[in-house]
Every structure is written in structure tokens, then in C-alpha cells.
Amino acid sequence: SVVGTSFVDEDVKSLKGSIDEYKFGATVGGKKLATALLKRLNAYMMLHLGDTIPENIDATAAELILPEKISKGSDWERIWHEVDRSQEENDQQLYCIGNMALVSTQPTGKGSAKKGGKKTKKADAASWEHKKQSYAKEPWPLTFQLGEPLGESSEWDGGAISDRQIQVLDLVGHAMLSSKDD
């Protein structure tokens, strides 16, 4: 029997399944939901790491790592379009929580290059190398980890998105189940 706000494995599995299927980046409301979820997960990580949560946590937004619009001849086009996938598979990976990063919309004090604290469409479509450098300056653990090597792949491709999706879902499960002990 579940008492209070404790979660059981079935609850966690159900939530992780729903998050896995939801297209967070496809709508404005989905992006707001992704921002809220990523804020909570990053705060959870920071508390467990003993880090201080920045005061400007509300000055954040979730952005798509793989951009929605890919320019012809860009690295994104080469990486993303070399694999034969259906439009549904493309959309599922493009808009999943694993392809989203929490970014500061104001300078973070860690060398942020955001001018005036606003994201630009140019930043959204920036190359993976440029985004990695930018993410490494973010205070949010799930974001600055993106600036670190991705293991065997140095590109942000379908495999990297799938791996990150699993990482985020596992963190959701861990955060929910750790509330049993609280």
C-alpha cells in the first residue's frame, strides 16, 4: 500500500513511459513542461552533489539540442540525415526530453556568452561543437555534462539522444524512489 507521496516501482515505470513518449519540444506548452522538469531534475542533482542552486534558476529555458530547422550543408544535416528513419521516428527523437537542455537566459557568471541574456535563433542552430562549449559553461549538471565527451561518439546523433533519454529517465526514477526514504 502506498502511503503519502511515496512511489512504488509501477508508478515510476508508468511515469517514465509517459515521459519517454511525450514530445516535449513540439509545442510551447511542451517546452514549458520540459523546462519545469529539467529545473527539478537539475536541482535534485545539485542538492545531492552538495552544490548551491543558483538564484537565477527561474531565468532558464529548455532548448532543443538538435535544432528543429536544419540548414542545408550544415553538420547537423550530415549527422542527422545520413540515417534512414521515418518522419515519426525523427520527430520522436527530435522532441524527446533527451534532446533538450536547460540553458540560462541570463549570464551565469561562468563565462556565458549570451548577450543581453537572450537566446537567439542563431544559437539554436549552432553547430554541436559550439553548443558543447556553451553547455560546458552552464551551472546545470544535466546541461554541462553535455560539454563532456560522449563516450565513443563525438557527435550528437540518434544514439547520443537515446543514451541521454535513458539517463534522464533513470534520474526521474531515482528522484521519485528516493522520496520513499524522505
C-alpha positions as a Python dict, from the first residue, in 0.01 Angstrom:
ca = {
    (1, 'S'): (0, 0, 0),
    (2, 'V'): (123, 346, -92),
    (3, 'V'): (120, 596, 192),
    (4, 'G'): (154, 973, 146),
    (5, 'T'): (368, 1071, -151),
    (6, 'S'): (574, 753, -171),
    (7, 'F'): (601, 595, -510),
    (8, 'V'): (617, 230, -600),
    (9, 'D'): (802, 78, -891),
    (10, 'E'): (483, 61, -1103),
    (11, 'D'): (429, 436, -1060),
    (12, 'V'): (785, 509, -1164),
    (13, 'K'): (763, 277, -1464),
    (14, 'S'): (437, 441, -1575),
    (15, 'L'): (575, 794, -1542),
    (16, 'K'): (899, 705, -1721),
    (17, 'G'): (696, 551, -2004),
    (18, 'S'): (483, 864, -2038),
    (19, 'I'): (788, 1092, -2036),
    (20, 'D'): (961, 868, -2290),
    (21, 'E'): (670, 901, -2534),
    (22, 'Y'): (588, 1271, -2482),
    (23, 'K'): (707, 1517, -2749),
    (24, 'F'): (827, 1796, -2520),
    (25, 'G'): (979, 2018, -2786),
    (26, 'A'): (688, 2010, -3029),
    (27, 'T'): (478, 2282, -2862),
    (28, 'V'): (525, 2590, -2646),
    (29, 'G'): (344, 2413, -2361),
    (30, 'G'): (567, 2108, -2402),
    (31, 'K'): (878, 2326, -2384),
    (32, 'K'): (747, 2487, -2065),
    (33, 'L'): (685, 2143, -1918),
    (34, 'A'): (1036, 2034, -2021),
    (35, 'T'): (1180, 2346, -1858),
    (36, 'A'): (998, 2269, -1531),
    (37, 'L'): (1106, 1903, -1537),
    (38, 'L'): (1468, 1984, -1620),
    (39, 'K'): (1479, 2252, -1346),
    (40, 'R'): (1360, 1997, -1089),
    (41, 'L'): (1600, 1726, -1206),
    (42, 'N'): (1896, 1965, -1211),
    (43, 'A'): (1806, 2098, -864),
    (44, 'Y'): (1777, 1740, -738),
    (45, 'M'): (2125, 1661, -878),
    (46, 'M'): (2276, 1979, -734),
    (47, 'L'): (2137, 1911, -388),
    (48, 'H'): (2274, 1556, -391),
    (49, 'L'): (2612, 1683, -514),
    (50, 'G'): (2619, 1942, -235),
    (51, 'D'): (2609, 2230, -486),
    (52, 'T'): (2418, 2550, -435),
    (53, 'I'): (2123, 2607, -665),
    (54, 'P'): (2176, 2939, -848),
    (55, 'E'): (1941, 3219, -751),
    (56, 'N'): (1855, 3276, -1117),
    (57, 'I'): (1704, 2928, -1164),
    (58, 'D'): (1389, 3093, -1299),
    (59, 'A'): (1594, 3259, -1575),
    (60, 'T'): (1618, 2936, -1771),
    (61, 'A'): (1457, 2770, -2069),
    (62, 'A'): (1468, 2428, -2233),
    (63, 'E'): (1618, 2429, -2579),
    (64, 'L'): (1639, 2158, -2841),
    (65, 'I'): (1995, 2035, -2875),
    (66, 'L'): (1942, 1900, -3225),
    (67, 'P'): (1773, 2203, -3385),
    (68, 'E'): (1425, 2186, -3528),
    (69, 'K'): (1530, 2356, -3850),
    (70, 'I'): (1846, 2222, -4010),
    (71, 'S'): (2030, 2431, -4267),
    (72, 'K'): (2140, 2269, -4592),
    (73, 'G'): (2508, 2182, -4585),
    (74, 'S'): (2535, 2210, -4205),
    (75, 'D'): (2697, 1949, -3982),
    (76, 'W'): (2351, 1880, -3843),
    (77, 'E'): (2225, 1783, -4188),
    (78, 'R'): (2518, 1548, -4240),
    (79, 'I'): (2478, 1382, -3899),
    (80, 'W'): (2102, 1365, -3887),
    (81, 'H'): (2006, 1281, -4243),
    (82, 'E'): (2259, 1003, -4301),
    (83, 'V'): (2033, 755, -4123),
    (84, 'D'): (1713, 630, -4284),
    (85, 'R'): (1427, 693, -4040),
    (86, 'S'): (1057, 760, -4072),
    (87, 'Q'): (926, 1111, -4001),
    (88, 'E'): (762, 975, -3684),
    (89, 'E'): (1098, 837, -3562),
    (90, 'N'): (1267, 1169, -3643),
    (91, 'D'): (1002, 1364, -3454),
    (92, 'Q'): (1015, 1130, -3154),
    (93, 'Q'): (1390, 1178, -3117),
    (94, 'L'): (1386, 1547, -3203),
    (95, 'Y'): (1122, 1639, -2946),
    (96, 'C'): (1210, 1398, -2662),
    (97, 'I'): (1338, 1518, -2324),
    (98, 'G'): (1675, 1357, -2405),
    (99, 'N'): (1725, 1612, -2686),
    (100, 'M'): (1663, 1908, -2458),
    (101, 'A'): (1898, 2108, -2240),
    (102, 'L'): (1825, 2358, -1965),
    (103, 'V'): (2004, 2681, -2053),
    (104, 'S'): (2037, 3011, -1873),
    (105, 'T'): (1858, 3302, -2031),
    (106, 'Q'): (2073, 3543, -1832),
    (107, 'P'): (2451, 3547, -1795),
    (108, 'T'): (2552, 3282, -1540),
    (109, 'G'): (2883, 3423, -1426),
    (110, 'K'): (3061, 3114, -1563),
    (111, 'G'): (3169, 3282, -1886),
    (112, 'S'): (2829, 3280, -2052),
    (113, 'A'): (2837, 3433, -2396),
    (114, 'K'): (2466, 3512, -2410),
    (115, 'K'): (2432, 3879, -2499),
    (116, 'G'): (2165, 4056, -2302),
    (117, 'G'): (2057, 3725, -2155),
    (118, 'K'): (1850, 3628, -2458),
    (119, 'K'): (1875, 3318, -2671),
    (120, 'T'): (1884, 3372, -3043),
    (121, 'K'): (1777, 3160, -3337),
    (122, 'K'): (2144, 3157, -3438),
    (123, 'A'): (2230, 2991, -3104),
    (124, 'D'): (1953, 2736, -3156),
    (125, 'A'): (2101, 2632, -3492),
    (126, 'A'): (2465, 2649, -3378),
    (127, 'S'): (2688, 2352, -3451),
    (128, 'W'): (2724, 2072, -3198),
    (129, 'E'): (3080, 2183, -3123),
    (130, 'H'): (2962, 2537, -3048),
    (131, 'K'): (2673, 2411, -2834),
    (132, 'K'): (2905, 2179, -2635),
    (133, 'Q'): (3128, 2475, -2550),
    (134, 'S'): (2827, 2681, -2446),
    (135, 'Y'): (2676, 2397, -2240),
    (136, 'A'): (3005, 2345, -2055),
    (137, 'K'): (2962, 2697, -1911),
    (138, 'E'): (2614, 2632, -1773),
    (139, 'P'): (2566, 2574, -1399),
    (140, 'W'): (2305, 2299, -1457),
    (141, 'P'): (2454, 1947, -1418),
    (142, 'L'): (2244, 1782, -1687),
    (143, 'T'): (2349, 2058, -1927),
    (144, 'F'): (2718, 2099, -1851),
    (145, 'Q'): (2761, 1721, -1875),
    (146, 'L'): (2680, 1767, -2245),
    (147, 'G'): (3006, 1960, -2279),
    (148, 'E'): (3198, 1649, -2172),
    (149, 'P'): (3293, 1365, -2407),
    (150, 'L'): (3002, 1140, -2505),
    (151, 'G'): (3197, 820, -2490),
    (152, 'E'): (3256, 660, -2827),
    (153, 'S'): (3060, 919, -3025),
    (154, 'S'): (3172, 1277, -3058),
    (155, 'E'): (2855, 1373, -3245),
    (156, 'W'): (2506, 1448, -3126),
    (157, 'D'): (2324, 1182, -3323),
    (158, 'G'): (2036, 941, -3268),
    (159, 'G'): (2248, 716, -3047),
    (160, 'A'): (2356, 1006, -2825),
    (161, 'I'): (1996, 1125, -2794),
    (162, 'S'): (1879, 774, -2699),
    (163, 'D'): (2156, 744, -2438),
    (164, 'R'): (2064, 1082, -2286),
    (165, 'Q'): (1695, 991, -2288),
    (166, 'I'): (1779, 683, -2078),
    (167, 'Q'): (1994, 896, -1844),
    (168, 'V'): (1713, 1147, -1787),
    (169, 'L'): (1450, 874, -1736),
    (170, 'D'): (1676, 694, -1489),
    (171, 'L'): (1720, 1020, -1298),
    (172, 'V'): (1341, 1067, -1286),
    (173, 'G'): (1308, 717, -1141),
    (174, 'H'): (1586, 772, -888),
    (175, 'A'): (1439, 1104, -774),
    (176, 'M'): (1093, 951, -732),
    (177, 'L'): (1210, 640, -549),
    (178, 'S'): (1442, 837, -321),
    (179, 'S'): (1134, 1014, -188),
    (180, 'K'): (1043, 682, -21),
    (181, 'D'): (1329, 740, 222),
    (182, 'D'): (1239, 1102, 296),
}
